[in-house]
Amino acid sequence: MRKILLVILSIFLFSCAREAADSGSSASSWQVADKDAIPVFTGKVVREPFVTGVEASGIIEGIREAEVVSETSGLITSMNFEIGEYVESGDVLLKVEDRLAGISFDSAGRDYEAVQIEFEALEKSFKTGGTSQLLYSQGRARLEAARLRMEQARKVLDDTAVKAPFSGYISSRDSSIAEGSYLQSSRTVAHIADLSAWQIRLSLGESEISLVKPGDEAAVRINALPGKEFPARVKAVSPGSRSGGGGFPVLVSWSDGSDPSLKSGMSASVLIRPDYPGPSQIIVPEEALVRRDSQDYVFRVREGAAEAVPVRVLQSLGNRVSVAPVRGEEYFLQAGEDLIISGLSSLVPGDPVLPSSSEENEP
């Protein structure tokens, strides 16, 4: 009988222990167990405008750049430029055969002079009543037609000299164009860049374009020139997006063109600093967020232990997330507090932690 009672008691104790084990295994992840202090990385809570700067990237270019295109055709008689050379506005880059164009202009000029003499005599007669209104009007029309023929001939002659449209550097030229070759009309002869100042064209998204306006300060960093930063300003902001919900064009420029290391076509990143980036908000690192039971939380370090704080996410951009307190919560995050950003999947409130700033561990 005593053996039977011992067996029953053993079975009862085993069952109780099994139930306790099963209960522990199905408990909420928030249940605290005795643990050693866990090493964790932390990041700071900050209070500031959500967008302190708008970042974008693009390709820098001279303040003015243009393709120089021939408006005539003919045999090239002289070439006066090469890549890298500086040219003044109006300098002749190349010449094509102009003999026939010169003859046509001289002939048109003589015709105009003759018609002009005839019209002057006609005008005197008209004023004295010796010529009718009809003949006077016809004479004026002939004079205007002769003038137009002369101007057209002048343009054809002028177009035999391809000139620089503005002062700048020759950044490229058609290698197939040379003295003695035949130049076709509408052919691109060279590319010229005015590098006295610089600009960069950006494309901003919907959430960023409303923060930017002409005159805002910016900083340009050239990818190929680490350590250099060029102060700039927003020159123009597009009022709309042609792509319909896509990027909004923005033009940033700066006037210092004296740095010889800058080259048109270099890639760059730009940080625009809006005058009014918006009201201050509580900002936390994105990696500090953890979601449990359909609620977002962050863990702050309080007296050497992890403390869970429920939060309501407002907006996020990159590694920055703005948060607000959940309704009914009295105490919320304060600027400067340390938030745990590592090991969150197994962390529960009350766990002892050994915090280390993530910034201290960066290489």
C-alpha positions as CSV (number, residue, x, y, z in Angstrom):
1,M,0.0,0.0,0.0
2,R,2.8,2.3,0.9
3,K,4.5,1.7,-2.5
4,I,1.2,2.5,-4.3
5,L,1.0,5.8,-2.5
6,L,4.6,6.7,-3.4
7,V,3.9,5.9,-7.1
8,I,0.8,8.1,-7.1
9,L,2.6,10.9,-5.4
10,S,5.5,10.7,-7.9
11,I,3.1,10.8,-10.9
12,F,1.3,13.9,-9.3
13,L,4.6,15.8,-8.8
14,F,5.8,15.0,-12.4
15,S,2.5,16.2,-13.8
16,C,2.7,19.5,-11.9
17,A,6.2,20.0,-13.1
18,R,5.3,19.3,-16.7
19,E,2.3,21.7,-16.5
20,A,4.6,24.4,-15.1
21,A,7.1,23.8,-18.0
22,D,4.4,23.9,-20.6
23,S,3.0,27.1,-19.1
24,G,6.5,28.7,-19.2
25,S,7.0,27.7,-22.8
26,S,3.8,29.3,-24.0
27,A,4.1,32.5,-21.9
28,S,4.3,35.9,-23.6
29,S,7.7,37.0,-24.9
30,W,7.5,39.7,-22.3
31,Q,7.9,37.3,-19.4
32,V,11.2,37.9,-17.5
33,A,13.6,35.2,-16.5
34,D,16.8,35.4,-14.5
35,K,19.6,36.4,-17.0
36,D,23.1,37.7,-17.0
37,A,23.5,41.2,-18.3
38,I,23.3,41.3,-22.1
39,P,25.7,43.5,-24.1
40,V,23.7,45.7,-26.4
41,F,24.4,48.6,-28.8
42,T,22.4,51.9,-28.3
43,G,21.4,54.9,-30.3
44,K,20.2,58.3,-29.1
45,V,16.8,59.8,-29.0
46,V,16.9,63.3,-30.6
47,R,14.3,66.1,-30.7
48,E,14.6,68.1,-34.0
49,P,12.8,68.7,-37.2
50,F,12.2,65.4,-39.0
51,V,13.9,66.6,-42.2
52,T,17.1,68.6,-41.3
53,G,18.3,68.4,-44.9
54,V,17.2,67.1,-48.2
55,E,19.8,64.8,-50.0
56,A,20.0,64.0,-53.7
57,S,22.6,63.3,-56.3
58,G,23.3,64.3,-59.9
59,I,25.9,65.3,-62.4
60,I,27.6,68.7,-62.3
61,E,27.8,70.9,-65.3
62,G,29.0,74.4,-66.3
63,I,26.6,77.2,-65.7
64,R,26.2,77.3,-69.5
65,E,26.9,74.5,-71.9
66,A,25.9,74.1,-75.5
67,E,26.4,72.0,-78.6
68,V,27.9,74.2,-81.4
69,V,26.1,73.2,-84.6
70,S,27.0,74.2,-88.2
71,E,24.2,76.1,-90.0
72,T,25.9,75.6,-93.4
73,S,27.7,73.0,-95.5
74,G,30.9,73.2,-97.4
75,L,34.6,72.3,-97.6
76,I,36.4,73.2,-94.3
77,T,39.2,75.6,-95.1
78,S,40.5,76.3,-91.5
79,M,40.2,74.8,-88.0
80,N,40.9,77.1,-85.0
81,F,40.1,75.1,-81.9
82,E,41.0,72.0,-79.9
83,I,39.7,70.2,-76.8
84,G,40.5,72.0,-73.6
85,E,41.1,75.4,-75.2
86,Y,39.4,78.5,-73.9
87,V,37.5,80.6,-76.5
88,E,35.9,84.0,-76.3
89,S,32.3,84.6,-77.4
90,G,32.3,85.2,-81.2
91,D,35.7,83.5,-81.8
92,V,35.7,81.7,-85.2
93,L,36.1,77.9,-84.5
94,L,36.2,76.9,-88.2
95,K,35.7,78.3,-91.7
96,V,34.2,76.7,-94.7
97,E,34.6,77.7,-98.4
98,D,32.9,81.1,-98.7
99,R,33.7,82.3,-102.3
100,L,30.2,81.7,-103.7
101,A,28.5,83.0,-100.6
102,G,30.6,86.2,-100.9
103,I,29.6,86.6,-104.5
104,S,25.9,86.2,-103.7
105,F,26.2,88.7,-100.9
106,D,27.9,91.3,-103.1
107,S,25.3,90.9,-105.9
108,A,22.4,91.2,-103.4
109,G,24.0,94.3,-102.0
110,R,24.3,96.0,-105.4
111,D,20.7,95.1,-106.2
112,Y,19.5,96.6,-103.0
113,E,21.4,99.8,-103.6
114,A,19.9,100.1,-107.1
115,V,16.4,99.6,-105.8
116,Q,16.9,102.0,-103.0
117,I,17.9,104.8,-105.5
118,E,14.9,104.1,-107.6
119,F,12.6,104.2,-104.5
120,E,14.1,107.5,-103.3
121,A,13.2,109.1,-106.7
122,L,9.7,107.5,-106.5
123,E,9.2,108.8,-103.0
124,K,10.0,112.4,-104.1
125,S,7.5,112.1,-107.0
126,F,4.9,110.7,-104.7
127,K,5.2,113.6,-102.2
128,T,4.7,116.1,-105.1
129,G,1.7,114.3,-106.5
130,G,3.5,112.9,-109.6
131,T,3.1,109.3,-108.6
132,S,0.1,107.3,-107.5
133,Q,-0.3,105.5,-104.1
134,L,-0.3,102.2,-106.0
135,L,3.1,102.8,-107.7
136,Y,4.5,104.1,-104.4
137,S,3.4,101.0,-102.5
138,Q,4.8,98.7,-105.2
139,G,8.1,100.5,-105.0
140,R,8.3,100.2,-101.3
141,A,7.6,96.4,-101.6
142,R,10.4,96.0,-104.1
143,L,12.8,97.8,-101.7
144,E,11.8,95.6,-98.8
145,A,12.2,92.4,-100.9
146,A,15.7,93.6,-102.0
147,R,16.6,94.2,-98.4
148,L,15.5,90.7,-97.3
149,R,17.5,89.1,-100.2
150,M,20.6,91.0,-99.0
151,E,20.1,90.0,-95.4
152,Q,19.7,86.4,-96.4
153,A,22.8,86.5,-98.4
154,R,24.6,88.1,-95.5
155,K,23.5,85.3,-93.2
156,V,24.7,82.6,-95.6
157,L,28.1,84.3,-95.7
158,D,28.2,84.7,-91.9
159,D,27.3,81.0,-91.5
160,T,30.5,80.0,-93.3
161,A,32.3,80.9,-90.1
162,V,31.2,78.7,-87.2
163,K,31.6,80.8,-84.0
164,A,31.6,80.3,-80.3
165,P,28.2,81.3,-78.9
166,F,29.7,82.3,-75.5
167,S,33.0,82.3,-73.7
168,G,34.1,78.9,-72.3
169,Y,36.1,75.8,-72.7
170,I,35.9,73.3,-75.6
171,S,35.0,70.1,-73.8
172,S,34.6,67.9,-76.9
173,R,34.8,68.0,-80.7
174,D,33.9,65.8,-83.6
175,S,37.2,64.0,-84.4
176,S,36.1,63.4,-88.0
177,I,36.0,67.1,-88.7
178,A,39.3,68.4,-90.0
179,E,40.6,71.0,-92.5
180,G,39.9,69.7,-96.0
181,S,36.9,67.6,-95.0
182,Y,33.3,68.3,-96.0
183,L,31.0,69.7,-93.4
184,Q,27.3,68.9,-93.5
185,S,24.7,71.4,-92.4
186,S,23.3,70.7,-88.8
187,R,26.4,68.8,-87.9
188,T,27.6,69.1,-84.2
189,V,31.0,70.6,-84.4
190,A,31.9,70.9,-80.7
191,H,30.6,71.2,-77.1
192,I,31.5,74.3,-75.2
193,A,31.1,74.8,-71.4
194,D,31.2,78.0,-69.4
195,L,33.0,76.9,-66.2
196,S,33.0,80.3,-64.5
197,A,30.2,78.9,-62.3
198,W,28.6,75.5,-61.8
199,Q,25.2,73.9,-61.5
200,I,23.7,70.5,-60.8
201,R,20.2,69.2,-61.7
202,L,18.4,67.1,-59.1
203,S,15.2,65.2,-58.9
204,L,13.3,65.3,-55.6
205,G,10.4,63.2,-54.4
206,E,6.9,64.4,-53.3
207,S,7.8,64.4,-49.6
208,E,10.9,66.5,-50.2
209,I,10.0,69.1,-52.8
210,S,7.6,71.0,-50.5
211,L,10.5,71.7,-48.2
212,V,12.7,73.3,-50.8
213,K,12.5,76.8,-52.3
214,P,14.9,79.1,-54.3
215,G,17.6,80.6,-52.2
216,D,17.9,77.7,-49.8
217,E,21.5,76.9,-48.8
218,A,23.1,73.7,-50.0
219,A,26.4,71.8,-49.8
220,V,27.8,70.0,-52.9
221,R,30.2,67.1,-52.4
222,I,32.0,65.7,-55.5
223,N,32.4,62.0,-55.3
224,A,35.8,62.0,-57.0
225,L,37.1,64.7,-54.6
226,P,36.6,63.4,-51.1
227,G,36.9,66.0,-48.3
228,K,35.9,68.9,-50.5
229,E,32.6,70.7,-50.1
230,F,31.3,73.6,-52.1
231,P,28.7,76.0,-50.7
232,A,25.8,76.4,-53.1
233,R,22.2,77.6,-53.3
234,V,18.9,76.4,-54.8
235,K,18.6,78.4,-58.0
236,A,15.2,77.1,-59.3
237,V,12.4,74.7,-58.2
238,S,10.0,73.2,-60.7
239,P,6.3,73.9,-60.0
240,G,5.4,70.4,-61.1
241,S,6.5,66.9,-62.3
242,R,6.1,66.0,-65.9
243,S,6.3,62.3,-65.1
244,G,3.1,62.5,-63.0
245,G,4.0,61.6,-59.4
246,G,7.7,61.1,-60.3
247,G,10.6,63.4,-59.6
248,F,10.4,67.2,-59.3
249,P,13.4,69.0,-61.0
250,V,15.5,71.3,-58.8
251,L,18.5,73.3,-60.0
252,V,21.4,74.0,-57.5
253,S,24.2,76.4,-58.5
254,W,27.4,77.9,-57.0
255,S,29.6,80.7,-58.4
256,D,33.1,79.5,-57.5
257,G,34.5,78.2,-60.8
258,S,38.2,78.7,-59.8
259,D,38.8,75.1,-58.7
260,P,40.7,73.3,-61.5
261,S,39.9,69.9,-60.1
262,L,36.2,70.3,-61.0
263,K,35.2,68.8,-64.3
264,S,31.9,68.9,-66.1
265,G,30.2,65.5,-65.9
266,M,31.5,64.6,-62.4
267,S,28.9,62.9,-60.1
268,A,28.1,64.7,-56.9
269,S,25.8,64.5,-53.8
270,V,23.9,67.5,-52.6
271,L,22.6,68.4,-49.2
272,I,19.9,71.1,-49.2
273,R,19.2,72.8,-45.9
274,P,15.7,74.2,-45.9
275,D,15.1,77.5,-44.1
276,Y,12.1,76.0,-42.3
277,P,12.3,72.2,-42.1
278,G,9.2,71.9,-39.9
279,P,8.4,71.6,-36.2
280,S,10.6,69.6,-33.8
281,Q,9.7,65.9,-33.3
282,I,11.0,63.0,-31.4
283,I,13.3,61.0,-33.7
284,V,14.5,57.5,-33.0
285,P,16.8,55.2,-35.0
286,E,14.9,52.8,-37.3
287,E,16.6,49.8,-35.9
288,A,15.3,50.6,-32.4
289,L,11.8,49.7,-33.4
290,V,10.3,46.3,-32.5
291,R,6.7,45.2,-33.2
292,R,5.0,42.8,-30.8
293,D,1.3,42.0,-30.6
294,S,0.4,44.6,-33.3
295,Q,2.1,47.4,-31.3
296,D,5.4,49.2,-32.0
297,Y,7.9,49.5,-29.1
298,V,11.3,50.8,-28.4
299,F,13.5,49.7,-25.5
300,R,15.3,52.4,-23.5
301,V,18.0,51.8,-20.9
302,R,16.7,52.5,-17.4
303,E,18.9,51.8,-14.4
304,G,20.9,49.1,-16.2
305,A,17.8,47.3,-17.5
306,A,15.6,47.3,-20.6
307,E,12.4,49.2,-20.4
308,A,9.7,48.9,-23.1
309,V,8.0,52.1,-24.3
310,P,5.0,51.8,-26.7
311,V,5.2,54.3,-29.6
312,R,3.1,55.5,-32.5
313,V,5.1,55.8,-35.8
314,L,4.5,59.1,-37.6
315,Q,6.8,59.0,-40.6
316,S,10.1,57.4,-41.6
317,L,13.0,58.3,-43.9
318,G,16.1,56.2,-44.1
319,N,17.3,55.4,-40.6
320,R,15.1,58.2,-39.0
321,V,11.7,57.5,-37.6
322,S,9.5,60.2,-35.9
323,V,7.3,58.8,-33.1
324,A,4.6,60.0,-30.8
325,P,3.2,58.6,-27.5
326,V,0.4,56.0,-27.6
327,R,-2.8,57.5,-26.3
328,G,-3.1,57.2,-22.6
329,E,0.7,57.1,-22.0
330,E,1.8,59.9,-19.6
331,Y,5.6,59.6,-19.8
332,F,7.3,59.5,-23.1
333,L,10.8,59.5,-24.6
334,Q,13.2,62.4,-23.9
335,A,16.0,63.7,-26.1
336,G,19.3,62.2,-25.1
337,E,18.0,58.9,-23.9
338,D,19.7,55.7,-25.0
339,L,17.6,53.2,-27.0
340,I,18.7,49.6,-27.6
341,I,19.2,48.8,-31.2
342,S,20.6,45.3,-31.1
343,G,19.3,41.9,-29.9
344,L,15.7,43.1,-29.8
345,S,14.2,39.8,-31.0
346,S,14.9,38.1,-27.7
347,L,14.9,41.1,-25.4
348,V,12.1,41.4,-22.8
349,P,11.4,44.2,-20.3
350,G,13.5,44.1,-17.2
351,D,16.4,42.3,-18.9
352,P,19.7,43.5,-17.5
353,V,21.8,45.1,-20.2
354,L,25.4,46.4,-20.7
355,P,24.9,49.3,-23.2
356,S,27.5,50.5,-25.6
357,S,27.0,53.4,-28.0
358,S,26.9,52.3,-31.7
359,E,29.0,55.4,-32.6
360,E,31.8,54.2,-30.4
361,N,32.0,51.0,-32.4
362,E,32.1,52.5,-35.8
363,P,35.5,52.1,-37.6
